[in-house]
Amino acid sequence: MSSMANSLLPSLALSRGHEIVGRVIATGSAATRFRIGDRVGVPWLGWACGVCDFCRRNQENLCESARFTGYQIDGGYAEFAKADERFCVPIPERYGDVEAAPLLCAGLIGYRALRLAGDAPCLGLYGFGASAHIVIQVARHRGQEVAVFTRPGDVDAQAFARRLGAAWVGGSDETPPAPLDAAIIFAPVGDLVPTALQAIRKGGSVICAGIHMSDIPRFPYALLWPERTIRAIANLTRQDAEDFMAIAAEVPIRTETLAMPLDQANEALTRIREGRLTGAAVLVPGPAP
């Protein structure tokens, strides 16, 4: 498969890049799902065993033997990539390659977190980057009111959230005008867990959607006692991908992207680390479009 566009994930081994969009240029002898020329996406979950207890319970995202794109499997920081067709997903025609790339992890993880948060009438989002700017569009499409919390003083992210329909925007050190029904934490900051617990109603849920998070500090049991819950999101499933791509086209979701040439990957990563990016960075072979 030729690699057209891919978003960013730092890793220590192999080719990075865990959100790949490309066209099929060759298939294995047993591959029948896609034809030469089809445009497909390769998400974070690149392979699962299919036989363990988790896989048999439709929880392949928890498979003990799972392998991940750009981590244990070569990713998309290349002109060509090889992928297991069973874990690829068709890309809706309405999306260009660069627009589609962030849907394959930022979108999928955000969608899985949103499903766990339920149909909360008022939803809080802590951190407003690649995932949150997609999630807010799905939530607004479903009729949910959204409150967005950014790093204190991050006026660019706050303006971005307002532009996408947030009902209230403030710093993570602020209190929303009314209690939330659920909250999703995208920022990898453990201190936000007790903060979010204090912001939600009794019976509400806090969903931790990051792959990494700093340690969660001690907090009084009284914050949990009114049947509040804390959940975490681990990876994604193929069904998540199929369901989300259909919803993405229905909304339709518009991704905010910055396309950069593949040889500027380090600069793109630096912008992410320093918070100098709105939406998602996407690498493309050759000059940026």
VOTIPA-135710 format. One line per field, with one value per residue (C-alpha): residue number from 1; residue in one letter; y, x, z. Coordinates in Angstrom, 1 decimal, padded with zeros to 4 digits. Example, Ala and Ser with C-alpha at 12.3 -4.5 7.8 and 13.67 -1.06 7.14 Angstrom:
2
resi <- 1;2
resn <- A;S
Y <- -004.5;-001.1
X <- 012.3;013.7
Z <- 007.8;007.1
//
This chain:
289
resi <- 1;2;3;4;5;6;7;8;9;10;11;12;13;14;15;16;17;18;19;20;21;22;23;24;25;26;27;28;29;30;31;32;33;34;35;36;37;38;39;40;41;42;43;44;45;46;47;48;49;50;51;52;53;54;55;56;57;58;59;60;61;62;63;64;65;66;67;68;69;70;71;72;73;74;75;76;77;78;79;80;81;82;83;84;85;86;87;88;89;90;91;92;93;94;95;96;97;98;99;100;101;102;103;104;105;106;107;108;109;110;111;112;113;114;115;116;117;118;119;120;121;122;123;124;125;126;127;128;129;130;131;132;133;134;135;136;137;138;139;140;141;142;143;144;145;146;147;148;149;150;151;152;153;154;155;156;157;158;159;160;161;162;163;164;165;166;167;168;169;170;171;172;173;174;175;176;177;178;179;180;181;182;183;184;185;186;187;188;189;190;191;192;193;194;195;196;197;198;199;200;201;202;203;204;205;206;207;208;209;210;211;212;213;214;215;216;217;218;219;220;221;222;223;224;225;226;227;228;229;230;231;232;233;234;235;236;237;238;239;240;241;242;243;244;245;246;247;248;249;250;251;252;253;254;255;256;257;258;259;260;261;262;263;264;265;266;267;268;269;270;271;272;273;274;275;276;277;278;279;280;281;282;283;284;285;286;287;288;289
resn <- M;S;S;M;A;N;S;L;L;P;S;L;A;L;S;R;G;H;E;I;V;G;R;V;I;A;T;G;S;A;A;T;R;F;R;I;G;D;R;V;G;V;P;W;L;G;W;A;C;G;V;C;D;F;C;R;R;N;Q;E;N;L;C;E;S;A;R;F;T;G;Y;Q;I;D;G;G;Y;A;E;F;A;K;A;D;E;R;F;C;V;P;I;P;E;R;Y;G;D;V;E;A;A;P;L;L;C;A;G;L;I;G;Y;R;A;L;R;L;A;G;D;A;P;C;L;G;L;Y;G;F;G;A;S;A;H;I;V;I;Q;V;A;R;H;R;G;Q;E;V;A;V;F;T;R;P;G;D;V;D;A;Q;A;F;A;R;R;L;G;A;A;W;V;G;G;S;D;E;T;P;P;A;P;L;D;A;A;I;I;F;A;P;V;G;D;L;V;P;T;A;L;Q;A;I;R;K;G;G;S;V;I;C;A;G;I;H;M;S;D;I;P;R;F;P;Y;A;L;L;W;P;E;R;T;I;R;A;I;A;N;L;T;R;Q;D;A;E;D;F;M;A;I;A;A;E;V;P;I;R;T;E;T;L;A;M;P;L;D;Q;A;N;E;A;L;T;R;I;R;E;G;R;L;T;G;A;A;V;L;V;P;G;P;A;P
Y <- 000.0;003.4;005.8;009.0;010.7;009.9;011.6;011.5;009.2;009.2;005.6;004.0;001.4;000.7;003.3;005.6;006.9;005.3;007.0;006.0;006.8;005.3;003.3;-000.4;-001.1;-004.9;-007.6;-011.0;-014.2;-014.6;-011.0;-010.5;-007.5;-004.7;-004.3;-002.6;001.1;001.1;003.9;002.6;003.7;001.8;002.6;002.2;-001.4;-003.3;-006.9;-009.0;-012.8;-013.5;-016.5;-015.1;-014.5;-010.7;-011.3;-013.8;-011.2;-008.6;-006.8;-007.2;-003.8;-005.6;-008.6;-009.6;-010.2;-007.2;-005.3;-001.6;000.4;002.5;000.7;-003.1;-002.8;-000.5;002.7;005.3;007.5;006.1;006.1;002.5;000.5;-003.1;-003.8;-006.6;-006.0;-007.3;-004.3;-001.7;000.5;002.1;005.9;007.8;009.5;012.9;013.1;013.9;012.0;014.7;015.3;011.6;010.8;012.2;010.2;007.0;007.4;010.9;010.4;006.7;007.1;010.2;008.3;005.3;007.7;009.5;006.1;005.4;008.9;008.1;010.6;013.1;016.3;018.4;017.0;018.4;018.0;018.6;019.4;020.6;019.1;016.5;014.2;016.8;018.9;015.9;014.7;018.1;017.9;014.4;015.5;018.7;016.6;014.4;017.5;017.5;020.7;020.8;022.7;022.8;023.2;024.2;025.0;028.3;031.2;029.2;031.7;030.1;026.7;028.5;030.5;027.2;025.5;028.4;028.3;024.6;025.3;024.9;026.3;027.3;027.6;028.2;027.1;023.8;025.7;027.2;025.9;025.5;027.5;024.3;020.7;018.4;015.0;013.4;014.5;013.2;013.9;014.1;016.0;013.5;015.2;013.1;016.1;016.7;013.5;014.8;018.2;016.6;014.5;017.7;019.1;016.3;015.5;012.5;009.4;011.0;009.5;010.7;009.1;009.1;008.9;009.3;006.5;008.0;010.1;011.4;009.9;010.6;012.3;011.1;012.4;011.9;009.0;011.5;012.5;008.9;008.0;009.6;006.8;008.7;006.5;006.7;004.8;004.5;004.0;001.4;001.3;000.6;-002.2;-002.8;-002.2;001.2;002.0;000.9;002.7;005.9;006.3;006.1;008.7;010.9;011.1;011.7;014.7;015.5;016.0;018.6;018.0;020.9;019.9;021.2;019.2;019.0;017.2;013.8;015.2;017.8;015.1;016.3;019.9;018.7;016.7;019.8;021.9;019.3;019.1;022.9;023.3;025.3;023.4;023.7;020.4;017.7;017.6;015.3;014.2;013.7;012.3;015.0;018.8;019.7;020.2
X <- 000.0;001.3;001.4;-000.3;-000.7;-000.1;-000.4;002.1;003.0;006.5;007.9;011.2;011.4;010.6;008.9;006.6;003.2;000.0;-002.7;-002.0;-004.1;-003.0;-004.1;-003.6;-000.9;-000.4;-002.2;-001.1;-002.4;-005.0;-006.1;-009.6;-011.1;-009.6;-008.7;-005.8;-006.5;-008.8;-008.1;-007.9;-006.9;-004.5;-005.3;-003.4;-004.6;-002.7;-003.2;-004.9;-004.8;-008.5;-008.5;-007.8;-010.5;-010.6;-010.8;-013.6;-015.5;-015.2;-012.5;-009.7;-008.4;-007.3;-005.7;-002.5;-000.8;-002.0;000.4;000.2;001.0;004.1;005.0;005.4;004.5;006.2;004.1;003.5;006.6;007.5;006.4;005.1;003.6;002.4;-000.8;-003.1;-006.3;-008.5;-007.5;-007.8;-010.8;-012.3;-012.1;-015.3;-015.0;-015.8;-012.4;-009.1;-006.0;-004.8;-008.3;-008.9;-005.6;-006.6;-009.8;-007.8;-006.7;-007.5;-011.0;-011.4;-010.1;-012.3;-015.3;-014.7;-014.3;-017.6;-019.4;-018.3;-019.3;-022.9;-025.5;-024.5;-026.5;-023.6;-020.2;-016.8;-013.6;-010.3;-007.6;-008.5;-006.3;-006.5;-009.1;-011.2;-011.8;-013.3;-015.3;-016.9;-018.3;-019.9;-021.3;-022.8;-024.3;-025.9;-027.4;-025.0;-023.8;-020.0;-017.8;-014.1;-011.2;-007.8;-004.4;-004.9;-004.4;-004.4;-006.4;-005.9;-007.3;-010.2;-011.0;-010.9;-013.3;-015.7;-015.6;-016.6;-019.6;-018.5;-021.2;-018.5;-014.8;-012.2;-009.0;-008.6;-008.3;-011.8;-015.2;-018.0;-021.2;-023.2;-022.2;-021.2;-022.9;-019.6;-016.1;-013.4;-009.8;-007.5;-004.7;-002.1;-002.3;-003.3;-004.1;-007.1;-008.9;-009.9;-010.6;-013.0;-014.6;-015.5;-017.0;-019.4;-022.8;-023.5;-023.6;-021.4;-018.3;-014.8;-013.2;-009.4;-008.6;-004.9;-002.4;-000.2;-001.0;001.0;000.2;-003.2;-002.9;-004.6;-008.1;-010.9;-013.2;-016.1;-015.5;-016.3;-018.9;-021.9;-021.6;-019.2;-016.9;-013.5;-012.9;-009.9;-009.8;-007.3;-006.8;-009.7;-011.5;-012.3;-016.0;-015.1;-013.4;-016.4;-018.9;-017.0;-016.2;-020.0;-020.7;-017.8;-019.3;-022.8;-021.9;-019.8;-016.6;-014.2;-010.6;-008.3;-004.9;-001.4;000.2;004.0;006.5;007.7;011.3;009.9;008.6;010.9;009.6;006.0;006.7;008.3;005.3;003.1;005.3;005.4;001.6;002.2;-000.5;-004.2;-005.8;-003.5;-000.2;-000.2;002.9;002.8;005.5;007.1;006.2;003.2;000.1
Z <- 000.0;-000.8;002.1;001.3;004.7;008.3;011.6;014.4;017.3;018.9;019.2;019.9;017.2;013.5;011.3;013.1;012.1;013.3;011.2;007.6;004.5;001.2;-001.9;-002.4;-004.9;-004.2;-002.3;-000.8;-002.3;000.4;000.5;-000.9;001.0;-001.0;-004.7;-006.3;-006.3;-003.2;-000.7;002.9;006.3;008.7;012.3;015.6;016.1;013.4;014.5;017.2;017.8;017.4;019.8;023.3;025.9;025.1;021.3;021.7;023.9;021.2;023.2;020.8;021.9;025.1;023.3;025.2;021.9;020.0;017.8;017.0;013.9;014.3;017.5;016.9;013.2;010.7;010.4;007.8;008.0;004.5;000.9;001.2;004.1;004.6;006.5;007.5;005.4;008.3;010.3;007.6;007.1;003.9;003.8;003.0;-000.4;001.0;002.7;001.1;002.3;004.7;006.1;006.7;008.5;012.0;011.9;012.3;015.9;017.2;015.9;016.8;020.4;020.8;019.5;021.9;024.8;023.7;023.7;027.2;028.3;027.1;026.0;028.7;028.1;029.2;028.4;029.5;027.4;029.1;026.6;023.1;020.4;017.7;019.4;021.2;018.1;016.4;019.4;019.9;016.4;017.0;020.4;018.9;016.1;018.8;020.5;023.5;025.1;025.4;027.9;027.0;029.4;028.0;029.6;031.5;029.2;025.9;024.0;020.6;021.8;023.5;020.4;018.3;020.8;020.5;016.8;016.9;019.1;022.7;025.0;027.6;027.4;030.2;031.7;033.5;036.7;036.3;037.3;034.7;035.3;035.9;036.8;033.9;033.3;032.1;031.2;028.9;029.7;026.7;028.3;029.8;033.2;036.2;038.3;036.1;037.3;040.7;039.1;036.6;039.4;041.2;038.1;037.3;038.8;041.1;039.0;036.3;034.6;034.0;030.9;030.6;026.9;026.7;026.0;028.8;031.8;034.7;038.1;039.5;042.9;046.1;046.5;049.1;048.7;049.0;045.4;044.2;046.7;044.9;042.3;040.1;038.0;036.4;033.1;030.8;027.1;025.8;022.0;019.7;017.8;014.2;014.9;016.4;013.1;010.9;013.1;013.4;009.7;009.0;011.6;010.4;006.9;008.3;010.6;008.5;010.6;009.4;010.6;011.2;009.8;009.0;006.2;006.3;004.2;005.5;006.0;008.5;010.9;013.7;013.3;013.4;016.6;018.2;017.4;019.1;022.2;022.5;021.9;018.7;016.7;016.2;015.3;013.9;012.0;009.0;007.1;003.3;001.0;-001.1;-000.8;001.4;-000.7
//
